[in-house]
Amino acid sequence: MTNYHGILTPITLGVTGQDGEDYNVAIQHILIQDSNGIYGTTGIFNLYKDDFGLDKDDFGDLLGEREDDYDLPDDQNPDYLGRILFDDDGNWIYDGDTISIMEQEQLANFLINYEDDM
């Protein structure tokens, strides 16, 4: 059984890369909305490199001064890493060409075994 249905807001996961270095991946579950306005899960997760820090240059982001930078489509976003798709049986496939099999497995295992701390 998979637990990823409980992921309704973006989360960040630390992943170990092929080179042994750790980096953060932002995981965004794609949700659908039915005719009654109720949101449901799809099992499709967009993946983004997450380098957010609080350098002084980043304060403009917090104030919304660089909002246009966030309107890039995924195919033009340099931080887009691809996506992981799950079927109803918990099988998954990576759609992208950026991260290694080892990194894909870390992400998929996290999503399959996800436990909400709330």
C-alpha positions as CSV (number, residue, x, y, z in Angstrom):
1,M,0.0,0.0,0.0
2,T,1.2,3.5,-0.8
3,N,0.9,6.5,1.5
4,Y,1.5,9.3,-1.0
5,H,-2.2,10.2,-1.1
6,G,-1.6,12.1,2.2
7,I,0.8,14.6,0.5
8,L,-1.4,17.5,-0.4
9,T,1.1,20.4,-0.1
10,P,4.6,20.6,-1.5
11,I,7.3,19.1,0.7
12,T,11.1,18.9,0.5
13,L,13.2,15.8,0.8
14,G,17.0,15.6,1.2
15,V,18.4,13.2,-1.5
16,T,21.9,11.8,-1.9
17,G,23.2,12.3,-5.5
18,Q,25.4,9.9,-7.5
19,D,28.4,11.9,-6.4
20,G,27.6,11.4,-2.7
21,E,26.6,15.0,-2.2
22,D,23.2,15.7,-0.6
23,Y,20.7,18.1,-2.1
24,N,17.1,19.0,-1.6
25,V,14.2,18.1,-3.9
26,A,10.9,19.9,-3.7
27,I,8.0,17.5,-4.4
28,Q,4.7,18.8,-5.6
29,H,1.7,16.4,-5.8
30,I,-0.5,17.2,-8.8
31,L,-4.1,17.4,-7.5
32,I,-7.3,17.3,-9.5
33,Q,-10.6,19.1,-8.6
34,D,-13.9,17.4,-9.2
35,S,-17.2,19.2,-10.2
36,N,-18.0,19.7,-6.5
37,G,-14.7,21.5,-5.9
38,I,-13.2,18.6,-3.9
39,Y,-9.5,18.0,-4.5
40,G,-8.2,14.5,-5.1
41,T,-4.7,13.0,-5.6
42,T,-3.3,11.8,-8.9
43,G,-0.1,9.9,-7.9
44,I,1.8,12.3,-10.2
45,F,4.6,14.3,-8.5
46,N,6.6,17.1,-10.1
47,L,10.2,17.3,-8.8
48,Y,12.3,20.5,-8.5
49,K,15.8,21.2,-7.3
50,D,15.3,23.2,-4.0
51,D,18.2,25.6,-3.4
52,F,16.2,28.2,-1.5
53,G,18.3,30.0,1.0
54,L,18.0,33.3,2.9
55,D,20.9,35.2,1.3
56,K,20.3,38.9,1.2
57,D,19.6,38.6,-2.6
58,D,16.7,36.3,-1.8
59,F,14.8,38.8,0.3
60,G,13.4,40.2,-2.9
61,D,11.8,36.8,-3.5
62,L,10.1,36.9,-0.1
63,L,8.8,40.4,-0.8
64,G,7.4,39.3,-4.2
65,E,9.7,41.6,-6.1
66,R,10.8,38.8,-8.5
67,E,7.5,37.1,-8.9
68,D,7.9,36.8,-12.7
69,D,10.7,34.3,-12.2
70,Y,8.2,31.7,-10.9
71,D,6.0,31.7,-14.0
72,L,8.3,29.6,-16.1
73,P,6.8,26.4,-17.6
74,D,8.5,23.2,-16.4
75,D,10.3,22.6,-19.7
76,Q,12.0,26.0,-19.3
77,N,12.6,25.9,-15.6
78,P,16.3,25.0,-14.9
79,D,15.2,23.6,-11.5
80,Y,12.7,21.1,-12.9
81,L,14.0,17.5,-12.4
82,G,11.1,15.6,-14.0
83,R,8.2,13.8,-12.4
84,I,7.4,10.5,-10.7
85,L,4.1,8.8,-11.6
86,F,2.4,6.0,-9.6
87,D,-0.3,3.7,-10.7
88,D,-3.1,2.3,-8.5
89,D,-0.9,-0.7,-7.5
90,G,2.0,1.5,-6.3
91,N,4.2,0.8,-9.3
92,W,6.1,3.9,-10.3
93,I,8.0,5.3,-13.3
94,Y,10.3,8.4,-13.6
95,D,9.5,10.7,-16.4
96,G,12.6,12.8,-17.0
97,D,16.3,12.5,-17.7
98,T,17.9,14.5,-14.9
99,I,18.3,12.3,-11.9
100,S,19.9,8.9,-11.5
101,I,18.1,5.6,-10.8
102,M,19.5,5.7,-7.2
103,E,18.0,9.2,-6.7
104,Q,14.7,8.1,-8.3
105,E,14.5,5.1,-5.9
106,Q,15.1,7.4,-2.9
107,L,12.2,9.7,-3.9
108,A,9.9,6.8,-4.8
109,N,10.6,5.0,-1.5
110,F,9.9,8.1,0.4
111,L,6.6,8.7,-1.3
112,I,5.5,5.1,-1.0
113,N,6.3,5.1,2.8
114,Y,5.3,8.6,3.5
115,E,3.9,9.3,7.0
116,D,2.4,12.6,8.0
117,D,3.8,13.9,11.3
118,M,0.6,15.7,12.1
